[in-house]
Amino acid sequence: MARLRHMAWLVYPAHRVCAFSLAVALTASGCASVAKVTNLSEESCRTSFTHQLSSILTQEGEKSEIADALAHKTVSTLTTYDLGPRPFAIAAPSGTDYRFFINHKGAGCVLTLFGRRKGFISYTNNLTYIATEILPDCTCAD
């Protein structure tokens, strides 16, 4: 009887669609590889990274002066500490936490915002992402 219950969920079309969607989501989310910027200490890359990060934060509703300060602090932290290729988070004074990663695409690097949380509301999009910006003058490695 228990075996029939486990198999029954595959019989209903809605369950098959959900199972298929979940499988696609899990497969697609594994396609992006996380990288790290290797030349963040160079002025041109540091300027590009700071500008693009500030741009994303401003698009998300942060005031431009706050976004600039957060971007400078983040770049300073990433150049001071070798965190390796992993996602990083930024806590804004607005109460919103932003989650980013660097993606190695072709010869360039892409800064990707994939999650944000404010209070009890959390939004993550690891399929199409929330925002992406190319990092000119930066190089990255997996």
Residue pairs with C-beta under 8 A, 6 or more apart in sequence:
9 15
9 19
10 16
10 19
25 127
28 127
29 126
29 127
32 101
32 103
32 112
32 126
33 103
33 104
33 142
34 85
34 86
34 87
34 101
34 102
34 103
34 142
35 85
35 102
35 103
35 104
35 109
35 140
35 141
35 142
36 83
36 84
36 85
36 86
36 102
36 140
36 141
37 45
37 49
37 78
37 102
37 109
37 135
37 138
37 139
37 140
38 139
38 140
38 141
39 45
39 137
39 138
39 139
40 46
40 49
40 75
40 78
40 79
40 138
41 79
42 137
44 137
45 135
45 137
45 138
45 139
46 75
46 79
47 137
48 135
48 136
48 137
48 138
49 71
49 75
49 111
49 135
49 138
50 68
50 71
50 72
50 75
51 71
52 111
52 133
52 134
52 135
53 67
53 70
53 71
53 74
53 75
53 100
53 111
53 133
54 64
54 67
54 68
54 70
54 71
55 67
55 133
56 98
56 100
56 111
56 113
56 131
56 133
57 66
57 67
57 70
57 71
57 90
57 92
57 98
58 64
58 67
59 131
60 96
60 98
60 113
60 116
60 130
60 131
61 94
61 96
62 70
62 92
62 94
62 96
66 92
66 93
66 94
70 90
70 92
74 88
74 90
78 88
85 102
85 141
85 142
86 101
87 99
87 100
87 101
87 114
88 99
88 100
88 101
89 97
89 98
89 99
89 100
90 97
90 98
90 100
91 97
92 98
94 118
95 118
95 119
96 116
96 117
96 118
97 116
97 117
97 118
98 113
98 115
98 116
99 113
99 114
99 115
99 116
99 117
99 124
100 111
100 112
100 113
100 114
101 112
101 114
102 109
102 110
102 111
102 112
102 135
102 140
103 109
103 110
103 112
103 132
104 110
104 140
104 141
104 142
107 139
108 134
108 135
108 136
108 138
108 139
108 140
109 134
109 135
109 138
109 139
109 140
110 132
110 133
110 134
110 135
111 132
111 133
111 134
111 135
112 129
112 131
112 132
113 129
113 130
113 131
113 132
114 124
114 125
114 126
114 129
114 130
115 122
115 123
115 124
115 125
115 126
115 130
116 122
116 123
116 130
117 123
123 130
